Amino acid sequence: MKQLVKADNPTLYFIGVTTLQSSIMRVFPEWAKALGLKDAVIKGIDIPIHADPALYREVTAFIRDDEKSLGALVTTHKIDLFHACRDMFDYLDPYAAAFGELSSISKKEGRLEGYAKDPISCGLALDTFVPANYWKDHGGEVFLMGAGGSAISIGAYLMKAEWGENRPSRIIVANRSQPRLDEIRRIFEALNPGIPFLYCLTPEEGQNDRLLSDLKPHSLIVNATGLGKDRPGSPLSDSCVFPRESLVWELNYRGDLKFMHQAEEQKLDRVLLVEDGWTYFIHGWTQVIAEVFHIDITGDALAACDRIAREMR
């Protein structure tokens, strides 16, 4: 693979689909300065969606064996890379093992380690815009469009038993393919949440619209499909109607963001709070950078990274 060249500097890789378009390519050098990561660089590795497992193994082996290749953030390929390379890791954190995905590759004392950081970063992002006691006060539902790593992490965070009565009244998952729908059902049922779930196969246009129309007010609607970033479009049609007084979360922060624009057109009439994926982006990256470079990014360090990124946006 031409993108795999021996690293001359401490290197963090970004394994994605269209990595050069990501803001992290401009943000990381400034973060590295602020965090004291001398000479550290970032490089993108672009892989087609649902690539041959041998390609994932080639990339993982390169990072493992190249001295100055310190690790990677994985997006889009979290589940496929996990299943192709699971046996190559010396350690997988409990989230990675339970959810069958990984978003972070790092090395420590000669070991190759894999982590699923999304359950942490999505929780940090949700806490910035979901009001306290939102579910207990309003009894709304969650509609997750997409059944990949982000959807798994969001659902797992919201269903935690420790939240007590402050959990959604129901979680609906819609996806275009049955295998991923079966996998997310397996994971959620293993977590034994004690709240109702509905799993829907929605390969045709308009099917997600109908599920959306049945939601209660004060719900949370999430685009976790990837549509609107690496691929144009939205999982909803232009005829969709959002439930009143609800939260709408577009996990993407770049691309055509059609889903977010659909929500913004109804924002005033339907009284919607519309959030993009920028805060998720910041927490997702800082969690992985901390793991790869073995540093702490909390408090003032996190605040500095947040400020730098928002100034460069």
N, C-alpha and C positions, 0 to 999 in steps of 0.2 A: 504494500500500500504506500503510495508516494508521499502521503502526509506524515508518515512515521520516519522521522530523521533524528538521529542521536542528538540529545539536548546538550547545549553548551552552558546553559544557565539553569538554575532551579526553575522547573517548568510545571505549571498547572495546565491541564488540558480541559477543553470544553468539548464533550462528545455530544453532537447534535445533528441537525440536518442542514441549517443555513446559519452557521455560527458567526460568520463575518458580519451579519446584519445585527447581531446582538450588541446592546449598549455596553456589555461587560468588556468588550474589546477596547473601549475608550476609558471605561471606569477603572478597570483593574490596575493599570499602571499608577494611577493616582492613589488608589487604595494601598498598593504595595509600598509607596513612599510613606503614607501616613502610618502604616502598621510596622514599618521598619524591616520590610522583606527585601533586603538588599539584592539587587540584580535579578529578582524573580520576574518571570515573564508568563504570558498566557498564550496558548496556541489552540486553534480550533481543529477538530477532527470531524469532518462531515461524512455521515453515513446515511444511505437511503433508508427510509422507513421500512421496518420488518426485513432487515438485511439477512444474508446468509449467516448462520451461526459461526461459520469459520472466520468471517470478517470480525465479529465481536471478539473472538478468541485471539486473533492476530493483534488487535489493538490492546487488549488486556495483557497479553504476554509482553508486548513492547514496553508498556508502562512498568510492569513488574521487573523487567530485566535491565532497563536503561537507568543508570545510576542517578542522573539529574532529573529524570522524569518522576516527579514526586506524587502525582495523583491526578484525579480528574473529577469534574462534575459531569453527571450524565443527565441529559434531558431527552424526552421523546422515546429513547431506547431503554428506559429503566427496567422494564419487564423482560424484553427480549435479551438484553445483555446478561441479566441475572440467570436466566434459564440456559443460555449458551455457555456461561463461564462459571457457574456456581462451584464446580469442583476445583477451580484454579485459586480460590481464596483460602487463606489460612484462618481467617476470622470473618464472620458475618454477624452484624449486630442483631438483636432480637427482632427489630422491626423488619429488617431485610429478610430474615429467615421466615418470619410469619407472613409477610405480604408478598414474598416472591418478587422483589424488585430492589434495585439499589440506585441511589443518586450520587453516591460518593465513593471514589476509589482512593485509597491512601496506603502508605507504607510505614511500618513502625517496627524497628528492631529486626529487620529482615523479613517481616511478615507482610503479606498482601491482605489488606482489610477492605471490606465492603460495608457501607452503611446506607440505610434509608433515612435520609434527613427530612423528607417531606412532612412526616407527622409532626415534627417540631416546628419547621418553618411555616407550614400552613396554619398551625395553631397560633403562632405569633402574629401572623397576618390577619387571621379571623378576629383576634382579640382587639385589633385596631378599629374595626368598623361594626362589629356586631355588639349592640348595647348589652350591658350587664342584665342578666335574668330575662333576656329576650324571649327565649323559648318558654320559660315558665309563665311569663306575663301574657304571651299572645297565642301559644299553642300552634305555631306555624309549622310548615313542613319544609323538607329540603328536596330539591330536584337536581340531581347530578346527571348532566349529560356528558357521557364518556365513562369508561370503566377501567382506565389505566391507573398509573401510579398516583397521580394527584387526586383522583376521585377516591381511591382506596384510603389515602391519608386523610382527606377531609372527612369522610364518613367515620373513620376510626376515631378521629379526634372528637367529633360531635357526639358520638354515642358513648363516650367514656362513662362508666358507672359512677365515677367520682363527682360528676355534675349533678347527680341526683335527679330532681324534678326539672332541672333546667336543661332539657334535651328536646330535640325536635319530636313532634307528635308522630311523624312518619318520615322515612327516607325513601325516595323513589330514584332508581338508577335506570337510565336508558342508554343503550349502546347499539351500534350498527351490526356488531358481530356476536354470535352466540358464545363462542369459547371464552371471550373476555368477560362476558356477562356471567357465565358459569363460575369463572375464577373469582370474581369479586363476591359472588354469593357465597362461595366456599369460605372465603376469608372472613366475611362479615358474620356468617353463622358460627364460625369457630370462636369469634370474639364474644358470642352469646350476649348481645346487647339488651335484650328484653324490650325492644321497641319494634313497631311494625316496619317491614320493608316491602317494597314492590320492585320487581325486576322486569324490565320491558325491552324487548327486541324492537328496534326502531330503524330499519334500514331505508324506509321510504319517507320522502318529504311530507310534512304535515302530521306525522305521527307524534313527534315531540310537541307540536302545537297543541294537540288534543290533551296530552298529559299536563301541559302548562295551564290550560284553561280550567282544569279540575282542581288546581291547587288552592289552598286556603289563603286568605290575606296574611300578611306578615310571614311570608315564606322566604326561603333563600334559594335562588336559582343560579346554578353554576355552569359555565361553559368549560368543561374539562376535556373537550374533544381534540383540541389542537387546531381546529378550524378557525381561521382568522389570523393565524401566525404563519406557520410553514406552508399551509395550504389556504387559499382564499375561501371565504364563505362563512356560514353560520349553521349551527344545528337546528335553527328555527327558520321558518319562512317569514316573509315580510307581513304576513297576515296575523302573526302571533299576537296574543294579548296577555300581558303580564298581570299577575294578581296584585291587587291594590296594596299599598303600604308595605312593599316587600323589598328585600335586599337582592341585588343582582351583581354577581361576581364574574367578571371576565378574567380568566387566569392569565391571558396574554397581555402584554404591554406594547407589543409591536405587531406589524402586519396590518391587514385591512380592518381588523377589529369590528367586523360587521355586527356580531352579536351585541357588542357594547353600544354601537350606534343605534341598533334597533331598540335597546332599552332606553337610551337617552331620548329618543323621539317620543317615548311615552312617560318620561320622567315626571313631568308636571301633572299630566292628566291622571296618572296612576299612582302618584306620590311614591316614587321609587328612589332608593339610594343605590347609585351605580358606582361600583368600585372596579378599577382595573388591576392588573397583576404586578404593579410596580413594587408595592411593599413586599409582596411574596417574592419577587425577584431579589430584593435586597436581603431578606432573611435567608432565602435559599442559598445565595452565594456566600454570605458571611459564615453560615453554618459549615459549608464545605471547606472554605478557605481555612477556617480555624482547625478543622480536622486534618487537612492535608499538610499544613505548615506547623501543626502542633502549637498553636498560640491561642490566647483567649481573646475573643471579640465580643465583649459585653461593655456595658456602661459607657464611658467616654469614647472608647474605641469604636463601638457600634454607632454611637451618635455621630462620630466623625465620618464614618463610612456612609451613613445615611445622608449627611449634609453634602458630602462630595458628590454622591450619585445624583441627588436632586438638583444640585447646581449645574450638573452636566447634562441633565435630561433635555 
